[in-house]
Amino acid sequence: MTDLRFSHEHDASRYTLHDGGDLVSVLDYRDDGRTVALTRAYTVPTFRGHGYAAEVVERAVADIEGLGDRRISPVCWYVADWFADHPERAAILADRRSA
């Protein structure tokens, strides 16, 4: 991970991570105005094992936190596991009873 570029592609409802000129990881979402459901984390197979998925999730969570008016629903198993490994970030999770 040397030349990482993170972007939020609003029109495509996804976050992307590039390393140099290569697209390495994507995080898809659905946003209903209150809750952002993180639906799929994907890393291009040739780039797996380098922490790119964790990086795109970390940056996306920070971006959503910065909005100040959204909660996150970790629909994707990888995102759910990421939150389990980062309990300090759990305050942004949507209450499952009200979601």
Backbone as a printed PyTorch tensor [residue, N CA C, xyz], in Angstrom:
tensor([[[  0.8510,  -1.1780,   0.0000],
         [  0.0000,   0.0000,   0.0000],
         [  0.8900,   1.2310,   0.0000]],

        [[  1.1430,   1.7210,  -1.1710],
         [  2.0490,   2.8540,  -1.2600],
         [  1.3610,   4.1310,  -1.7160]],

        [[  0.6190,   4.0620,  -2.7950],
         [  0.0000,   5.2540,  -3.3710],
         [ -1.5140,   5.0860,  -3.3820]],

        [[ -2.1270,   5.0710,  -2.1700],
         [ -3.5530,   4.7980,  -2.0690],
         [ -4.3780,   6.0410,  -2.3460]],

        [[ -5.4420,   5.8390,  -3.1320],
         [ -6.3900,   6.9120,  -3.4130],
         [ -7.7880,   6.3800,  -3.1200]],

        [[ -8.4650,   7.0310,  -2.1830],
         [ -9.8070,   6.6620,  -1.7550],
         [-10.7840,   7.6360,  -2.3850]],

        [[-11.8990,   7.1190,  -2.8860],
         [-12.9030,   8.0300,  -3.4320],
         [-14.3030,   7.5220,  -3.1310]],

        [[-15.2230,   8.4800,  -3.0800],
         [-16.6370,   8.1820,  -2.8670],
         [-17.3520,   8.4710,  -4.1710]],

        [[-17.8380,   7.4330,  -4.8000],
         [-18.5560,   7.5690,  -6.0620],
         [-20.0440,   7.5830,  -5.7610]],

        [[-20.5680,   8.7790,  -5.4690],
         [-21.9670,   8.9390,  -5.0640],
         [-22.9250,   8.3300,  -6.0830]],

        [[-22.7170,   8.6040,  -7.3570],
         [-23.6310,   8.1280,  -8.4000],
         [-23.6840,   6.6070,  -8.4800]],

        [[-22.6130,   5.9470,  -8.1230],
         [-22.5550,   4.4850,  -8.1650],
         [-22.8320,   3.8550,  -6.8010]],

        [[-23.0510,   4.6930,  -5.7660],
         [-23.2750,   4.2130,  -4.3940],
         [-22.1700,   3.2570,  -3.9610]],

        [[-20.9300,   3.7500,  -4.0980],
         [-19.8070,   2.9210,  -3.6820],
         [-18.6060,   3.7880,  -3.3200]],

        [[-17.7600,   3.1920,  -2.5010],
         [-16.4520,   3.7500,  -2.1880],
         [-15.4370,   2.8980,  -2.9220]],

        [[-14.3660,   3.5230,  -3.3860],
         [-13.3310,   2.7600,  -4.0860],
         [-11.9630,   3.0830,  -3.4980]],

        [[-11.0570,   2.1350,  -3.6650],
         [ -9.6780,   2.3100,  -3.2540],
         [ -8.7920,   1.8850,  -4.4190]],

        [[ -7.9260,   2.7960,  -4.8150],
         [ -6.9490,   2.5290,  -5.8720],
         [ -5.5590,   2.5350,  -5.2570]],

        [[ -4.7060,   1.6730,  -5.7360],
         [ -3.2950,   1.6840,  -5.3780],
         [ -2.5560,   2.0050,  -6.6730]],

        [[ -2.0170,   3.2080,  -6.7340],
         [ -1.4600,   3.6750,  -7.9980],
         [ -2.5920,   3.7880,  -8.9970]],

        [[ -2.4370,   3.1880, -10.1570],
         [ -3.4760,   3.2270, -11.1710],
         [ -4.4500,   2.0670, -11.1060]],

        [[ -4.2830,   1.1660, -10.1460],
         [ -5.1030,  -0.0400, -10.0700],
         [ -6.2640,   0.1050,  -9.0930]],

        [[ -7.4700,  -0.2210,  -9.5500],
         [ -8.6080,  -0.3530,  -8.6450],
         [ -8.3810,  -1.6430,  -7.8640]],

        [[ -8.3120,  -1.5370,  -6.5300],
         [ -8.0040,  -2.7190,  -5.7340],
         [ -9.1600,  -3.1820,  -4.8630]],

        [[-10.0380,  -2.2520,  -4.4370],
         [-11.1200,  -2.6490,  -3.5540],
         [-12.3090,  -1.7030,  -3.7150]],

        [[-13.5100,  -2.2600,  -3.4960],
         [-14.7620,  -1.5160,  -3.6350],
         [-15.6510,  -1.8570,  -2.4460]],

        [[-16.3830,  -0.8520,  -1.9590],
         [-17.3700,  -1.0590,  -0.9050],
         [-18.6890,  -0.4540,  -1.3840]],

        [[-19.6750,  -1.3120,  -1.6590],
         [-20.9880,  -0.8710,  -2.1210],
         [-21.8800,  -0.5640,  -0.9220]],

        [[-22.8230,   0.3410,  -1.1280],
         [-23.7370,   0.7060,  -0.0400],
         [-25.0960,   1.1190,  -0.5690]],

        [[-26.0670,   1.1760,   0.3540],
         [-27.3830,   1.7700,   0.1240],
         [-27.6050,   2.7870,   1.2370]],

        [[-28.0430,   3.9800,   0.8820],
         [-28.2480,   5.0590,   1.8470],
         [-29.7060,   5.5080,   1.7710]],

        [[-30.4390,   5.3410,   2.8650],
         [-31.8440,   5.7530,   2.8790],
         [-32.0470,   7.1170,   3.5330]],

        [[-30.9410,   7.8150,   3.8050],
         [-31.0310,   9.1290,   4.4300],
         [-30.8580,   9.0940,   5.9400]],

        [[-31.0100,   7.9170,   6.5300],
         [-30.7890,   7.7460,   7.9730],
         [-29.7290,   6.6890,   8.2460]],

        [[-29.7830,   5.6170,   7.4470],
         [-28.8830,   4.4870,   7.6390],
         [-28.1750,   4.1660,   6.3290]],

        [[-26.8730,   3.9290,   6.4390],
         [-26.0870,   3.4930,   5.2920],
         [-25.8280,   2.0010,   5.4810]],

        [[-26.4180,   1.1990,   4.6110],
         [-26.2060,  -0.2420,   4.6470],
         [-24.9770,  -0.5450,   3.7950]],

        [[-23.9260,  -1.0260,   4.4240],
         [-22.7150,  -1.4120,   3.7010],
         [-22.9310,  -2.8490,   3.2300]],

        [[-23.1750,  -2.9830,   1.9350],
         [-23.7040,  -4.2370,   1.4070],
         [-22.6820,  -5.2140,   0.8370]],

        [[-21.5370,  -4.6990,   0.3640],
         [-20.5620,  -5.6180,  -0.2330],
         [-19.1880,  -4.9910,  -0.2630]],

        [[-18.2540,  -5.6640,   0.3860],
         [-16.8380,  -5.2940,   0.2820],
         [-16.1990,  -6.2940,  -0.6760]],

        [[-15.4570,  -5.7710,  -1.6420],
         [-14.8600,  -6.6330,  -2.6480],
         [-13.4430,  -6.1570,  -2.9390]],

        [[-12.5240,  -7.0990,  -2.9710],
         [-11.1530,  -6.8060,  -3.3840],
         [-10.8540,  -7.6350,  -4.6260]],

        [[-10.2750,  -6.9810,  -5.6120],
         [ -9.8940,  -7.6660,  -6.8500],
         [ -8.9830,  -8.8420,  -6.4590]],

        [[ -9.2810, -10.0490,  -6.9400],
         [ -8.5540, -11.2340,  -6.4820],
         [ -7.0230, -11.1210,  -6.4970]],

        [[ -6.4470, -10.5090,  -7.5100],
         [ -4.9850, -10.4230,  -7.5630],
         [ -4.4090,  -9.5000,  -6.4930]],

        [[ -5.2640,  -8.7250,  -5.8200],
         [ -4.7870,  -7.7960,  -4.7830],
         [ -5.1980,  -8.2210,  -3.3770]],

        [[ -5.7990,  -9.3800,  -3.2400],
         [ -6.2350,  -9.8460,  -1.9120],
         [ -5.0400, -10.1520,  -1.0120]],

        [[ -5.2840, -10.0240,   0.2930],
         [ -4.2550, -10.3500,   1.2660],
         [ -3.3440,  -9.1900,   1.6310]],

        [[ -3.6810,  -7.9800,   1.1840],
         [ -2.8470,  -6.8090,   1.4630],
         [ -3.5400,  -5.7860,   2.3510]],

        [[ -4.7320,  -6.1090,   2.8550],
         [ -5.4350,  -5.2060,   3.7580],
         [ -6.2480,  -4.1230,   3.0800]],

        [[ -6.4740,  -4.2600,   1.7870],
         [ -7.2150,  -3.2220,   1.0650],
         [ -8.6830,  -3.1320,   1.4950]],

        [[ -9.3260,  -4.2650,   1.7130],
         [-10.7330,  -4.2350,   2.1330],
         [-10.8640,  -3.5280,   3.4790]],

        [[ -9.9720,  -3.8380,   4.4040],
         [-10.0060,  -3.1630,   5.6990],
         [ -9.7880,  -1.6620,   5.5470]],

        [[ -8.9190,  -1.2960,   4.6520],
         [ -8.6210,   0.1250,   4.4200],
         [ -9.8340,   0.8530,   3.8390]],

        [[-10.5010,   0.2580,   2.8610],
         [-11.6600,   0.9290,   2.2630],
         [-12.8030,   1.0180,   3.2790]],

        [[-12.9810,  -0.0050,   4.1100],
         [-14.0220,   0.0450,   5.1410],
         [-13.6800,   1.1190,   6.1700]],

        [[-12.4460,   1.1490,   6.6330],
         [-12.0080,   2.1620,   7.6090],
         [-12.2830,   3.5740,   7.0990]],

        [[-11.9050,   3.8320,   5.8770],
         [-12.0790,   5.1790,   5.3160],
         [-13.5460,   5.4960,   5.0690]],

        [[-14.3360,   4.5180,   4.6550],
         [-15.7640,   4.7440,   4.4370],
         [-16.4760,   5.0320,   5.7590]],

        [[-16.1370,   4.2780,   6.7910],
         [-16.7390,   4.5190,   8.1090],
         [-16.4030,   5.9350,   8.5770]],

        [[-15.1650,   6.3510,   8.3980],
         [-14.7770,   7.7180,   8.7770],
         [-15.5620,   8.7480,   7.9680]],

        [[-15.7690,   8.4840,   6.6900],
         [-16.5290,   9.3990,   5.8410],
         [-17.9760,   9.5020,   6.3160]],

        [[-18.5810,   8.3700,   6.6290],
         [-19.9770,   8.3560,   7.0940],
         [-20.0840,   9.0200,   8.4630]],

        [[-19.1320,   8.7560,   9.3530],
         [-19.1140,   9.4260,  10.6550],
         [-19.0580,  10.9370,  10.4730]],

        [[-18.2910,  11.3760,   9.4920],
         [-18.1460,  12.8060,   9.2260],
         [-19.4360,  13.4760,   8.8150]],

        [[-20.3680,  12.7220,   8.2600],
         [-21.6640,  13.2880,   7.8930],
         [-22.4400,  13.7220,   9.1240]],

        [[-22.2890,  12.9610,  10.2060],
         [-22.8970,  13.3180,  11.4780],
         [-24.3800,  13.0000,  11.6090]],

        [[-25.0070,  12.4960,  10.5520],
         [-26.4520,  12.2440,  10.6220],
         [-26.8470,  10.8600,  10.1330]],

        [[-25.8950,   9.9520,  10.0290],
         [-26.1770,   8.6070,   9.5210],
         [-25.6780,   7.5570,  10.5130]],

        [[-26.3080,   6.4020,  10.4570],
         [-25.8680,   5.2030,  11.1640],
         [-25.4590,   4.1980,  10.0990]],

        [[-24.7480,   3.1720,  10.5180],
         [-24.2890,   2.1330,   9.5910],
         [-24.9280,   0.8040,   9.9390]],

        [[-25.3920,   0.1210,   8.9130],
         [-25.8610,  -1.2510,   9.0370],
         [-24.8700,  -2.1360,   8.2690]],

        [[-24.1200,  -2.9830,   8.9780],
         [-23.1030,  -3.8150,   8.3240],
         [-23.7150,  -5.0800,   7.7130]],

        [[-24.3260,  -4.9360,   6.5360],
         [-24.9880,  -6.0570,   5.8730],
         [-23.9580,  -7.0940,   5.4060]],

        [[-22.8710,  -6.6380,   4.8550],
         [-21.8070,  -7.5110,   4.3540],
         [-21.1000,  -8.2140,   5.5170]],

        [[-20.8390,  -9.5050,   5.3810],
         [-20.1640, -10.2590,   6.4440],
         [-18.7960,  -9.6650,   6.7640]],

        [[-18.0830,  -9.1970,   5.7540],
         [-16.7540,  -8.6540,   5.9970],
         [-16.8420,  -7.3880,   6.8470]],

        [[-17.7940,  -6.5370,   6.5430],
         [-17.9700,  -5.2990,   7.3070],
         [-18.3810,  -5.6280,   8.7430]],

        [[-19.2600,  -6.6070,   8.9170],
         [-19.6590,  -7.0300,  10.2630],
         [-18.4390,  -7.5210,  11.0480]],

        [[-17.5920,  -8.3160,  10.4050],
         [-16.3620,  -8.7920,  11.0590],
         [-15.4360,  -7.6290,  11.3790]],

        [[-15.3580,  -6.6400,  10.4840],
         [-14.5090,  -5.4660,  10.7230],
         [-14.9790,  -4.7380,  11.9770]],

        [[-16.2830,  -4.5530,  12.1220],
         [-16.8050,  -3.8920,  13.3270],
         [-16.5550,  -4.7350,  14.5750]],

        [[-16.6300,  -6.0570,  14.4620],
         [-16.3320,  -6.9260,  15.6030],
         [-14.8790,  -6.7490,  16.0450]],

        [[-13.9940,  -6.4990,  15.0820],
         [-12.5790,  -6.2780,  15.3820],
         [-12.2870,  -4.8450,  15.8210]],

        [[-13.2510,  -3.9350,  15.6650],
         [-13.0800,  -2.5230,  16.0170],
         [-14.2520,  -2.0560,  16.8850]],

        [[-14.3930,  -2.6280,  18.0770],
         [-15.5390,  -2.2720,  18.9290],
         [-15.5690,  -0.7830,  19.3050]],

        [[-14.4380,  -0.1130,  19.2150],
         [-14.3890,   1.3180,  19.5100],
         [-15.1680,   2.1440,  18.4830]],

        [[-15.5200,   1.5420,  17.3600],
         [-16.2820,   2.2410,  16.3130],
         [-17.7680,   1.8970,  16.3480]],

        [[-18.2050,   1.0890,  17.3130],
         [-19.5750,   0.5770,  17.3550],
         [-20.6340,   1.6540,  17.5730]],

        [[-20.2620,   2.8200,  18.0540],
         [-21.2520,   3.8770,  18.3260],
         [-22.0130,   4.2980,  17.0800]],

        [[-21.4420,   4.0860,  15.9110],
         [-22.1050,   4.5010,  14.6690],
         [-23.0560,   3.4320,  14.1250]],

        [[-23.0510,   2.2610,  14.7070],
         [-23.9120,   1.1960,  14.2060],
         [-25.3810,   1.4980,  14.4720]],

        [[-26.2230,   1.1630,  13.5050],
         [-27.6670,   1.3250,  13.6520],
         [-28.1690,   0.3370,  14.6960]],

        [[-29.1470,   0.7630,  15.4540],
         [-29.8010,  -0.1260,  16.4160],
         [-30.6180,  -1.1340,  15.6100]],

        [[-30.3000,  -2.3990,  15.7480],
         [-30.9530,  -3.4320,  14.9310],
         [-32.4570,  -3.4940,  15.1750]],

        [[-32.9130,  -3.0970,  16.3420],
         [-34.3550,  -3.1430,  16.6280],
         [-35.1150,  -2.0740,  15.8520]],

        [[-34.4450,  -0.9460,  15.5380],
         [-35.1410,   0.1330,  14.8530],
         [-34.8100,   0.1730,  13.3610]],

        [[-33.8810,  -0.6560,  12.9360],
         [-33.4730,  -0.6400,  11.5200],
         [-34.4470,  -1.4020,  10.6630]]])
